Amino acid sequence: MSERGLTCHEVIDILTEYFEDALPAEERRRVEEHLAGCDGCTAYLETMRETVRVTGMLTEEQIPVEQKEQLLEAFRDWTRPETSP
Amino acid sequence: MMLVEQHQAAMLRIARMYVSSYAVAEEVVQEAWLGVVKGVDRFEGRSSLRTWMYRIVANKAKTKGAAERRSLPFSSLAGEDEPNPGVDAAWFQDADDQAPGAWRTLPWDWTGVPEDRLLGTETLRQVGRAIETLPPMQAQVIRLRDVLGWSSEEVCNALDLSETNQRVLLHRARTSVRRELDDYLRAGSEDR
C-alpha cells in the first residue's frame, strides 16, 4: 500500500508544528521522509532554524525614560493616601 | 525599580494588542501596576509571578478595549485576513506543472553566510524592524517565544490563546521574519 508523499509546499506549511513537536507520529514520519530526499526543503528548514537563532539574539528595548517617570509618578500618587494614618 | 524595568516593555505590548493606541496602552499598564502592587498579597504562587502579572495586564486591557468599542476583530490583529506573506505560492509548481507543490527554484542556502554577518548588529536591526511590522498578535507571540524565550504554555496563558492559535501566529511570524532576513542576506551577498 503506498500513500502520496507530502509536497514541498505542504512541508513548508507545517514546519512550525514539526519544530514544536505538535504533529501526530504518522505525519511527523512523512515530513522526515520528505526531508530525507529533498535538498530544497532541508535548506529552507535550516534557514528557519537560523531565523529562530538570530531572533533569539535580539534584546528587549529599554523602557523610555519619560514612561518610567510617569510610572514613578503613578506609584507616588498611589502610596500617598496609604501612608497617612 | 528593577521589576518595572524588566516588565514594562512586554506589558505595554500586551496591552497594545487590545486597545486602540499606545497612549491607552500606557494607561492600562499603569493601572495594571497598581493592580499588581495592591494584589500581590493575594498572589498564591500557583503560576510564576510574571504569568500572573501579565494576566492582570491582559485582563485590564481587554476590559478597556471592550469599553473603547474597538471594531478591530481578532482576525485583523492576528493577520488572519491575509495569506501568509512569508511564503510565496510562486515558489512552487502549479497543479498543471510536472511536479505540483515542488520547489520551482530551490531556496537560497544560508550556509555560506559568515556568522558575523548573520548575527551582526545591522542584521539584528533588520529582524527587529521585521517584527515591528508584523500584525500585533504575531509580533507579540514571536517576541515572547523567540526573543524572551517563553514556553508555548506561558504564552498561551498570558495571552489567552489556544495552543493551535499560538502556533499559527508563531509560524506566520517566523515565516515573515525569515523572508525579510533572506532578502536582506541575499542582497548583502550579491554586493560582495
Boltz contact constraints between the chains, C-beta under 6 A:
constraints:
  - contact:
      token1: [A, 7]
      token2: [B, 101]
      max_distance: 6.0
  - contact:
      token1: [A, 8]
      token2: [B, 101]
      max_distance: 6.0
  - contact:
      token1: [A, 8]
      token2: [B, 102]
      max_distance: 6.0
  - contact:
      token1: [A, 8]
      token2: [B, 103]
      max_distance: 6.0
  - contact:
      token1: [A, 9]
      token2: [B, 92]
      max_distance: 6.0
  - contact:
      token1: [A, 9]
      token2: [B, 101]
      max_distance: 6.0
  - contact:
      token1: [A, 16]
      token2: [B, 167]
      max_distance: 6.0
  - contact:
      token1: [A, 16]
      token2: [B, 170]
      max_distance: 6.0
  - contact:
      token1: [A, 16]
      token2: [B, 171]
      max_distance: 6.0
  - contact:
      token1: [A, 20]
      token2: [B, 167]
      max_distance: 6.0
  - contact:
      token1: [A, 40]
      token2: [B, 103]
      max_distance: 6.0
  - contact:
      token1: [A, 40]
      token2: [B, 106]
      max_distance: 6.0
  - contact:
      token1: [A, 40]
      token2: [B, 107]
      max_distance: 6.0
  - contact:
      token1: [A, 43]
      token2: [B, 107]
      max_distance: 6.0
  - contact:
      token1: [A, 43]
      token2: [B, 109]
      max_distance: 6.0
  - contact:
      token1: [A, 44]
      token2: [B, 107]
      max_distance: 6.0
  - contact:
      token1: [A, 47]
      token2: [B, 110]
      max_distance: 6.0
  - contact:
      token1: [A, 47]
      token2: [B, 178]
      max_distance: 6.0
  - contact:
      token1: [A, 48]
      token2: [B, 178]
      max_distance: 6.0
  - contact:
      token1: [A, 50]
      token2: [B, 110]
      max_distance: 6.0
  - contact:
      token1: [A, 51]
      token2: [B, 174]
      max_distance: 6.0
  - contact:
      token1: [A, 51]
      token2: [B, 177]
      max_distance: 6.0
  - contact:
      token1: [A, 51]
      token2: [B, 178]
      max_distance: 6.0
  - contact:
      token1: [A, 51]
      token2: [B, 181]
      max_distance: 6.0
  - contact:
      token1: [A, 52]
      token2: [B, 146]
      max_distance: 6.0
  - contact:
      token1: [A, 54]
      token2: [B, 127]
      max_distance: 6.0
  - contact:
      token1: [A, 55]
      token2: [B, 127]
      max_distance: 6.0
  - contact:
      token1: [A, 55]
      token2: [B, 146]
      max_distance: 6.0
  - contact:
      token1: [A, 56]
      token2: [B, 146]
      max_distance: 6.0
  - contact:
      token1: [A, 57]
      token2: [B, 119]
      max_distance: 6.0
  - contact:
      token1: [A, 57]
      token2: [B, 124]
      max_distance: 6.0
  - contact:
      token1: [A, 58]
      token2: [B, 124]
      max_distance: 6.0
  - contact:
      token1: [A, 58]
      token2: [B, 128]
      max_distance: 6.0
  - contact:
      token1: [A, 58]
      token2: [B, 147]
      max_distance: 6.0
  - contact:
      token1: [A, 60]
      token2: [B, 9]
      max_distance: 6.0
  - contact:
      token1: [A, 63]
      token2: [B, 5]
      max_distance: 6.0
  - contact:
      token1: [A, 63]
      token2: [B, 8]
      max_distance: 6.0
  - contact:
      token1: [A, 63]
      token2: [B, 9]
      max_distance: 6.0
  - contact:
      token1: [A, 74]
      token2: [B, 30]
      max_distance: 6.0
  - contact:
      token1: [A, 78]
      token2: [B, 34]
      max_distance: 6.0
